[in-house]
Amino acid sequence: MIASMTSKGQITVPVEARRRLGLHPGSRVDFVVNEQDHLEMIPIADSIQRLKGMVPKPARALSLEDMDQAIAEGARR
């Protein structure tokens, strides 16, 4: 796979590489130079913080007792 660098230092990652690495718009990667002076591009796993806001807030806040009861019911199943 070959890519060219623009005058601004930008490179488009070839589609085959994006697919194999699971990259999508907004993905972050780390560039590492190894002992042979080759550049490695390593995908950075998404942080749990990116999930914030994906699940709506519950209609009412649960008490510790409610949580304990739900855990106990789940354990019985």
VEXLUMZA-548902 format. One line per 2 residues: number of its first residue (from 1); their letters; for each residue x, z, y of N, C-alpha, C. Coordinates in pm, 1 decimal. Each point is the difference from the previous one (the first is absolute). Layout:
<rs>
NUM = a = X Z Y X Z Y X Z Y; ... $
</rs>
This chain:
<rs>
1 = mi = 85.5 0.0 -117.4 -85.5 0.0 117.4 89.8 0.0 123.3; -29.8 -86.5 89.9 79.4 -12.1 121.8 -92.4 13.5 120.1 $
3 = as = 49.0 68.9 102.6 -74.4 14.3 124.4 96.7 -20.9 116.1; -49.6 -44.2 113.0 82.6 -20.8 118.8 -31.6 106.5 103.8 $
5 = mt = 100.9 34.1 78.7 -16.6 99.9 105.8 -29.1 -71.8 132.1; -95.1 55.0 76.4 -31.9 -56.4 131.2 103.1 48.3 101.8 $
7 = sk = -8.0 -54.6 119.9 92.5 41.6 107.0 -20.7 145.5 39.4; -117.3 56.1 -34.7 -28.7 141.3 29.5 40.1 91.3 -114.8 $
9 = gq = 61.7 -55.8 -106.3 43.6 81.4 -112.9 -109.0 29.1 -101.2; -108.1 -74.3 5.3 -111.0 22.5 -92.6 9.1 -94.7 -118.7 $
11 = it = -38.9 52.7 -116.6 -1.0 -79.7 -122.8 -136.6 15.8 -64.7; -57.2 -110.3 -45.7 -124.7 5.3 -75.8 36.1 20.3 -146.2 $
13 = vp = -55.3 105.0 -60.6 24.3 26.8 -142.0 -80.0 -102.6 -79.8; 66.6 -74.8 -88.9 -71.4 -101.3 -78.1 -117.5 59.5 -76.7 $
15 = ve = -105.9 -80.4 -16.4 -123.5 46.2 -63.7 26.1 54.3 -140.8; 87.2 -63.1 -76.9 28.9 49.0 -135.5 59.1 141.4 4.4 $
17 = ar = 89.0 24.8 94.9 59.0 133.6 13.2 -105.6 101.4 42.1; -88.2 -39.3 93.4 -106.1 92.2 43.6 -90.6 36.3 -115.4 $
19 = rr = -34.6 -97.8 -81.6 -86.0 28.1 -116.1 69.1 94.1 -98.5; 123.3 -30.5 -34.8 71.6 80.7 -100.1 21.7 143.2 46.8 $
21 = lg = 19.2 18.4 130.9 23.4 134.4 53.0 -128.9 68.8 42.6; -112.0 -70.0 -6.5 -127.4 60.0 39.6 -10.3 22.9 149.9 $
23 = lh = 63.2 -85.1 79.0 -2.0 16.2 145.7 -123.3 -67.0 58.8; -51.9 60.5 104.6 -116.9 -51.4 70.7 18.7 29.6 146.9 $
25 = pg = -80.5 -58.3 88.7 17.0 29.0 143.2 0.4 150.4 25.8; 99.4 45.7 73.0 13.8 142.9 29.1 92.0 72.5 -96.8 $
27 = sr = 40.4 -67.1 -108.9 92.3 63.5 -94.5 132.5 28.8 71.1; 63.8 106.0 -44.0 130.8 35.1 54.5 104.2 -16.4 -109.5 $
29 = vd = 119.6 -43.4 41.2 109.3 -17.8 -95.0 125.9 63.8 55.7; 88.9 38.1 -91.2 129.2 56.4 36.9 106.4 -101.4 -39.0 $
31 = fv = 93.6 -28.7 89.2 109.8 -91.5 -29.7 125.3 81.6 -27.3; 62.1 -23.9 -115.3 118.3 75.1 -42.1 109.4 -99.6 -35.8 $
33 = vn = 123.0 24.0 49.9 113.6 -82.0 -38.5 68.0 70.9 -116.8; 9.9 -69.2 -116.3 58.9 63.1 -118.3 152.7 -15.8 0.2 $
35 = eq = 64.6 48.1 -107.5 145.9 -0.8 -7.0 59.8 -140.9 0.6; -78.5 -99.5 -40.3 49.0 -138.3 -0.2 -31.0 -71.1 133.1 $
37 = dh = -38.6 77.2 100.5 -39.9 -53.6 130.8 -118.8 -94.8 -9.3; -88.0 24.8 -96.8 -125.5 -74.1 -11.0 -110.0 85.6 60.4 $
39 = le = -92.5 -65.5 64.1 -110.7 70.2 62.9 -114.4 14.3 -99.9; -50.3 120.9 -15.0 -115.2 26.0 -86.3 -117.8 39.2 88.2 $
41 = mi = -115.6 -56.0 -30.4 -122.3 32.5 73.1 -87.2 83.1 -93.0; -24.8 124.1 39.0 -72.7 93.3 -85.6 -132.7 36.8 65.8 $
43 = pi = -112.7 -28.8 -67.7 -129.7 37.5 57.9 -12.3 151.4 11.5; -57.7 44.8 109.2 -25.0 142.9 19.5 -145.1 25.9 -37.4 $
45 = ad = -20.1 94.4 -90.6 -136.7 34.3 -42.1 -76.6 56.7 119.3; -128.4 -35.1 5.6 -84.4 52.3 107.4 -9.1 151.0 -8.8 $
47 = si = -3.8 63.5 114.9 -12.5 144.4 2.9 -146.8 39.4 -14.6; -21.2 119.4 -45.2 -135.8 53.1 -16.7 -71.9 5.4 134.5 $
49 = qr = 76.4 9.9 108.6 -60.4 9.6 132.9 -76.0 -127.9 36.7; 39.3 -114.3 -59.2 -69.6 -125.0 30.4 -141.1 -1.0 -57.0 $
51 = lk = -30.3 93.0 -91.4 -133.1 6.9 -58.9 -98.3 75.4 89.2; 53.1 70.7 100.4 -85.3 81.1 86.9 -109.4 -86.3 62.2 $
53 = gm = -122.7 48.2 -9.5 -114.4 -67.5 59.8 -68.6 -99.3 -92.0; 55.5 -24.4 -118.6 -61.3 -97.1 -90.7 -125.1 56.0 -67.5 $
55 = vp = -5.8 130.6 -17.0 -114.3 64.4 -63.7 -75.1 76.2 109.6; -129.8 -20.2 11.1 -73.7 69.2 105.2 -3.0 150.7 -23.6 $
57 = kp = -15.3 73.3 109.6 -10.3 145.2 -10.0 -129.9 37.3 -70.2; 1.3 109.9 -76.3 -122.8 42.0 -66.8 -106.1 42.4 101.5 $
59 = ar = -125.8 -4.1 -42.4 -110.3 37.0 88.9 12.0 144.5 46.8; 51.7 84.9 -89.2 22.1 140.0 40.2 130.5 47.3 -62.1 $
61 = al = 61.5 95.1 65.0 126.1 54.3 -50.6 -27.9 84.7 -124.3; 88.3 -9.4 -97.4 -15.2 79.1 -121.8 71.8 133.2 15.6 $
63 = sl = -62.7 103.9 -53.8 64.4 131.6 0.1 94.0 6.6 -119.9; 85.4 99.8 -2.3 88.4 19.7 -115.0 -80.9 23.2 -126.6 $
65 = ed = -112.0 70.0 14.1 -86.4 24.9 -116.0 -56.3 -130.6 -54.2; -42.9 -91.3 92.0 -50.4 -130.7 -42.7 108.3 -76.7 -76.5 $
67 = md = 121.9 3.9 51.6 111.2 -70.3 -64.7 28.9 59.6 -137.8; 2.6 132.6 -8.2 24.2 67.0 -128.2 -108.2 -37.6 -101.7 $
69 = qa = -124.2 -4.3 45.8 -110.6 -34.2 -88.8 14.7 -144.2 -49.8; 35.4 -92.6 88.7 16.8 -139.9 -39.5 114.1 -14.7 -100.4 $
71 = ia = 107.3 74.6 20.4 113.5 -3.6 -93.1 -42.4 54.0 -136.1; -74.0 110.2 0.6 -45.3 60.3 -125.6 -92.2 -96.4 -74.5 $
73 = eg = -91.5 -65.7 71.4 -91.5 -95.7 -64.2 79.4 -118.4 -58.1; 98.7 -46.3 72.8 82.5 -110.6 -49.0 80.4 39.8 -122.4 $
75 = ar = 46.4 124.6 -4.5 78.4 47.0 -114.0 -87.0 12.2 -124.6; -128.3 31.1 18.4 -91.2 15.0 -114.4 -31.0 -134.0 -66.1 $
77 = r = 10.6 -108.3 74.0 -35.3 -133.0 -53.0 102.6 -49.8 -90.5 $
</rs>
